[in-house]
Each structure stands twice: as structure tokens, then as C-alpha cells.
């Protein structure tokens, strides 16, 4: 026995205690919440009682601390003590988010907030933690390194071979559970795959017989994949209570296996040991981890189309914060106003509470997703409040005195372009032509009479140069409104309100342009540089494209710049779906229904100098639901690929209303689809054949334009090959391409139909959660009204170098308009504080750092080639130099500026910043 005890240890088993905490999933949030309180109570008791229970990993997300202290605020000191002494390991994230359904900036804010919150209690862990994320984006290695993290722990996306432990870099496979992961920019991190899942050390037995059997299996399982003798065991699982007898279980394991060192470990210690003991060359995995080399049935990709309304609300919520509220607040801050850090952080936190995979993926019970709708609205309301404040502050400094010559009833308005590129487009504003405040003492009858008698005739819209701008004015009649002054009680008023629609042209990037609705004798009706015109009964065209609508409601799009024509665009497809919230399953041998053989009702509904729109109506009979077999199969928990249910013989009418619009300056055609869904167990897609010859396509992902194969890997068995997208998907060949941009439609497929058709999922209706049991989700059938937005943009074959990707990115961002009055100001009527240029560079964000107060600007290189970013601050008033930063907004190397220059491109202080291939570039501008 003494010899056995002194025998050298050949292996080390690292046992890391944790719980994977889905805040909401198969139970509503508060039911999980109450279990969380019990878990942390138990953990604190165990840590207080002695040193044998070494440490606990709090699932990589600091929101757990917020959730616990919300109920147990008196435990803060006790909790903080164990965090500071390293026994509770926290961070680096605020929440564990889904990767493909949340924006790049949302992931950056997640890391920033997680680090900031963790620092209040101790030190954030530098662990790239993705235990159950449904696939990982290609830029993850770069994002980790820019966060000071050189590792990634993950559970999905790569299939290790484990055969003979031979190193192989074929495809997306790894020879071991440890690997090197390389991003598109060349960034490399150490990846650790939970090959036996993040529960492989769960509930370790204490009694000898059970422990012997447990370790016999678990040691073999870990050794099958491990590249070293450092074996990882995750002691926990979903919502798992802590194992309070773990010290006793470890002692039993030591008795049974004296040649193995059993350690109650933590991630930093495990990583150190892993790196020190590395013997084998690790496989290098490149790019996205999407389970490409699997049979395709368990990828969970169809969570991108579960409860699409959530994805649409998320797209709007993210855009309102990162692309509107933050840039406008930064603009106002430049002009001397305080930046609303706390309010924006609150809005981001509220939004990010919807970003865990079981939340934003739409794969939880109905109660969860009802609460998500409220969170989306709360976050958006904060963003809107901040936008109103910032635009008011900025507008007060814009010189609108140019409109004074039109008389006292001139009504100026400011159009803000918060995208990173100059922008033109159709905008709309509700504007008060006249007001009477209640404080003026006029009776309600008197106010109504005066407002109803306001003369709206003889008015036109002019730009800052006095040029007439064609517009449409809709009289909204007598309206009620109110002001909320900062220094007195609310001020109600009656007003005469109008809705003005027009095209704003050449509004500078991150800037503004003033217009005035004024009284004038001029009544011009044209635009000087051309117009979107109706050239036939069912056609429209502008400078860039021509559109013709066919009898079945599909349309032909001609790219006038390349001469390429795309036909049969906008056909709708409908099939059954007998899957669940996680995965789509079409009934066996079912033929897809399409609108190709229908006759559509087509009429023109808008014909103005700035936009032409057609309404297309399809009345489509589709099956009302799946047949009764599906209910039985769900109750019997039959795995969805093996279900035999078919569609019902009963039908219901799906009336699809499509509005096809082309505006004067648009590079593509806008598609708005609306229908009232009353069918169940089905999927609706919009089809856009490209007829382009290519084996790959390009898709917008997190800080990346990813390239994906049209044909899946040989291992793929699933008939469906749907994938994730963010803003757009692009199919292109050498001299032509077609981009389909979307708003919150995160699922697409490039069909193998001989035409490389882009199929965008509009709606997927199912009736159960799926996964490990039967959880009915009737609200996932998505009954009721739905509206979907897309833009179809042709290009010359290079979306990144042409304006196609720019158009698609700008499509994501709402315009912002505000009414103001006639006044002098320090800002010109067309103004921007920044100018920049960079081939293939995409602008991502403008915000202010909470600690330094510096302005932070971010871009990413869309191309795998180097680029040069040129930046000028047109009104800079500091001698401090700009610096290159990272996503944590830490100060890096200084950027040497040119002296104040004025060139054809830029004016003001200027910097040139090299951008590597696919590099995420953050620049700090001191204030």
C-alpha cells in the first residue's frame, strides 16, 4: 500500500465546479431565479464552512450576481469576500449570449459590461467561456485576444476525431479536445472543446462501488480526446445545485486511483497545467464553428427562425442603441453635453438580458418570450428617450436662420444620418405647423377653432440652399401634444400636425442636414438629377435599377450598371414543419407550395418624384396545420428527424400583401411583406434566384463577411442546409452579384436548384420547445399579423468594394428627424464632426468611454486584404493624440496625426491607421 501511495502520478484530473445557468428556458425566469437564490445560498454556506471546497465558477456571467443580490442584498459582503479571495470565479461576460443572433457591438458591450461589473467585486476571469453556445462566429479568436483572453472553452461547433490521436487539419475536425483556433485575421487562441460535454464530472459518487464504476467510464472518456495527461472534468450541469460532498468524493477517487492526482481545480490552474504539459501538435481549426462536418440534424441552426418577431425586435433594439442613440449622444457630448453613460448601460443590460441562447433563439416556453417582448420595449424606450434628448441638444446649435426669410411660420427640421457613410433616402416626420399652449388661457373650443383654421396652403419643402425638395404632405388635423421642460411642470398644447415624406439627399456620415417647410410661391415639382419613374403599367426604374412585375407577383430586376438581369424574384414558398423551436423538419415526400402558379393582384399605390410603390396581393390556400399524427409523435417524444406526420387536408387562406418600392437614390428595390398567419406547423420563405455561377457565397456575420460553401460537407444528411445571417447574404460571381438584405430575418439557405436561389425564412410556426421533453409552446405558432422587410441589391461582383454592402448596412439603421425652430447657431446647416475613408472598411460604432471620457470609434475590414483607414476630426480642440485601442477600449499605441490640413477629401486633424486583413480597428480620441 505504501508503494502505491508513493507511486508517481501519471495523470491529473482537474475537477471544476460550476453550474450552467440558463436564466430562463423550460421554466419562466422567476422560477429559475428562485432556484438560483437557493444555489448561491448553498454555495456561500459551503465556502464558509471550510477550505476543502476550493472554488466555484459562476458560469462566466456577472448577471448571476445581480440576480442573486436582487433578492439577497444583505449577502453582498459575504459574496464579495469569496470573489476577492478567488474561490468564486466571475466574468468575463455580463451574460452568456448567442453568437450568431446578436450583433458585434452587442457582444462588445457584453464583454465591456461583464468586465466592469466584475471589477466591482474582484478580478474578471480571462476565460473565453461558451459552454452551450449554438455555434461560434469566426471572429471569436480576435475578440478574445482584444479582451486579453487567449483561450476559448466551448461545447459545440467542432467534431474531434479521437481516432488514434493523430493530428489532422482536414476540414473542421480536431484530433483532440484541445486545438488551436484561428480567426480570419490570423488571431489564434487555445480552444478546449467539452468533448464529453460540460457535465462530464457531474455528481461524482462518494461510495466506493459507484465511484469505481464512475471513474472507470469517465477516465476512459476523457483520455479518448485529451492531448495531454491533464484531464478536465466539469462538476455541474444546467441549473445544477452544488455538490457539497465533493471533497469526500475526491478523496474516494484518490483511494481508488493513487496514480492519478485529483484536484478541485479552476480554469486558470487547468490552463497553466495544460500549456506546461503540451506534447502533441494540436490541430488548427480555422473560421466559423458551425458543426459543418456533422450529419446536420443537431446544429440548432433553425433557432434563427423560431419566433421571428423576437429577432425583429432585437434587430431594431440593437440598431437604436449602437447605431442611433450612442452616435447622437457622442455628437452632443462633443458639443458640451454630458454623455448618458448610466442610462445607456441600463438600456444595454435590459436588451442583453434577451440575448442568452435559450432566449433570443426563441427556444423556451411561452412565458419566457412574453417577458422578452417587455424587455425589448423597455430598452427601446430608453434609447428613444436618449435620442430625443441628444437631437434636441444638437438641433439647438444648428444655424437655421437661413429659413428666417420665409416668414414667421417657417418650420425647420433636422435630418440625422447616424450611419458611417453619406446617405440618401426617403424619410418621414410628423411636424407641428402651429401650436397653442394650454398656459395661454384660451378655451379648448377656441384652441380647436384656431388650429382647424390654420392655412396649410402655399407651403413647400426646401433644403439649406433654398432648393425645392419634392415632398408629400398629409394633414393629420388637430392633435394633442406636450413638452416636458427640465425646469417646470409639463406643458400641454393643441396643434395642427402634418406628416411630411421626402427624400433626404447626401446627408453626411455621422452628421446632419437641415430642411425647412416654408411658405413660398415656388411650386416646382421635379428633382434636378432624375427621378424614380413608372415607365410602364407594372414597371419602375431609377438611375441604378429597373424593375418589372409579372402576373404571378414575382419581379425582374435589371442592374443598369452591369446589364445583368435577375428573374423570378420574390416568389413565396410554403412547406410543413413538424420539428420544434430548435430544428426544422419538413414532412417526408412533401412537395413545396409556391406562388409561382398563382395570379396576383397588382396595383400602383405610390407615384411620386422620390418613390414609386406597387401593391401585390396573393390569396393563397395552404394547409391549416399538421395532421393528428404530429400530436401523438410529440407526446411519445419521437425524435424529430424520425417523425412521420404529414400536413392536414384542411386549408386556410394566407393573404400576402407585398409592397415593392423603388426610391430615387436607392441602389436596390425594397420589399415589404405582410400577412396574418392563421396556419400552424409550417414555414414561409421568400425566394430570390440569382442564376450566378459560384460554389460559395458571402454572408454578414459578427465583424466579418464570412465565405461559406453552397454545398454542405459529405457528412451532411439533413435535406435542409439553412444558415445564420445578420444583415445580408450575397451570391456573386466575377462581374455580378445579388445581395438580399433583411431586418431581423436571421435564417437563409442557398438552394441547390441549379439557380443558386437565396431563400430567406420569413416565418416558422411550430408548437413545442423540443430538446429533452415535451414542452408545448402554442405561441411559437406565431399566429397573427407579421411584417417583414428586405432590400434586393445587385452589384458588380464585389459587394465590399462596391456600394452594395454599404446599402445593406444602411438599410439596418433608422433615420432620425427632429423639428426645431428658426435660430442662429454654431453648427452649419450641413455638418458632421468626423470624416473617414477606407477601402473595404465598415463603420461599426461611435460612443464615449465611461472611464476616460474619450470618444471611441470602431471599424472592421470586410476584406482579407490590408487597408488604410483615414480619419479626420473636423472640429478637434485638444492637443492630445488619438490612439489605437481594443474592444475593452484600453489605451494602446498613439497615432501620429498630420498637422491641420485641408485637402479635397478631409479638413481638420487627420490620422492614417493601417488595418490588417479582417481586422477590428478601434480608435480612441481623447477629450
Secondary structure as UniProt FT lines:
FT   HELIX           2..6
FT   STRAND          11..18
FT   HELIX           29..49
FT   STRAND          56..57
FT   TURN            59..60
FT   HELIX           63..71
FT   HELIX           73..75
FT   HELIX           76..84
FT   TURN            85..86
FT   STRAND          88..89
FT   HELIX           104..119
FT   TURN            120..121
FT   STRAND          129..130
FT   TURN            138..139
FT   HELIX           140..145
FT   TURN            146..148
FT   STRAND          151..154
FT   STRAND          159..160
FT   TURN            164..165
FT   TURN            171..172
FT   STRAND          173..174
FT   STRAND          178..182
FT   TURN            184..185
FT   STRAND          188..193
FT   TURN            195..196
FT   TURN            198..201
FT   HELIX           208..225
FT   STRAND          230..235
FT   TURN            244..245
FT   HELIX           246..256
FT   TURN            258..259
FT   STRAND          260..264
FT   HELIX           267..276
FT   STRAND          284..286
FT   TURN            292..293
FT   HELIX           301..304
FT   HELIX           308..318
FT   HELIX           319..325
FT   HELIX           326..334
FT   TURN            335..336
FT   HELIX           341..352
FT   TURN            353..354
FT   HELIX           357..360
FT   HELIX           366..395
FT   TURN            396..397
FT   HELIX           401..406
FT   TURN            408..409
FT   STRAND          411..417
FT   STRAND          423..437
FT   HELIX           438..440
FT   HELIX           444..452
FT   TURN            457..458
FT   STRAND          459..463
FT   TURN            464..465
FT   STRAND          468..469
FT   STRAND          471..483
FT   STRAND          491..507
FT   TURN            509..510
FT   STRAND          511..519
FT   TURN            528..529
FT   STRAND          533..536
FT   TURN            537..538
FT   STRAND          539..541
FT   STRAND          545..549
FT   TURN            551..552
FT   STRAND          555..559
FT   TURN            560..562
FT   STRAND          565..569
FT   STRAND          571..576
FT   TURN            588..589
FT   STRAND          593..594
FT   TURN            596..597
FT   STRAND          601..607
FT   STRAND          611..623
FT   HELIX           629..635
FT   TURN            636..637
FT   HELIX           640..642
FT   STRAND          651..663
FT   TURN            664..665
FT   STRAND          668..677
FT   STRAND          682..688
FT   STRAND          696..701
FT   TURN            702..703
FT   STRAND          704..709
FT   TURN            714..715
FT   STRAND          723..724
FT   STRAND          728..732
FT   STRAND          737..742
FT   STRAND          747..750
FT   STRAND          758..765
FT   TURN            771..772
FT   HELIX           778..781
FT   STRAND          784..795
FT   TURN            799..801
FT   HELIX           804..811
FT   STRAND          816..819
FT   STRAND          830..832
FT   STRAND          834..837
FT   TURN            839..840
FT   STRAND          841..848
FT   TURN            850..852
FT   STRAND          855..861
FT   STRAND          867..873
FT   TURN            874..875
FT   STRAND          883..885
FT   TURN            887..888
FT   STRAND          897..902
FT   STRAND          907..915
FT   TURN            917..918
FT   STRAND          920..925
//
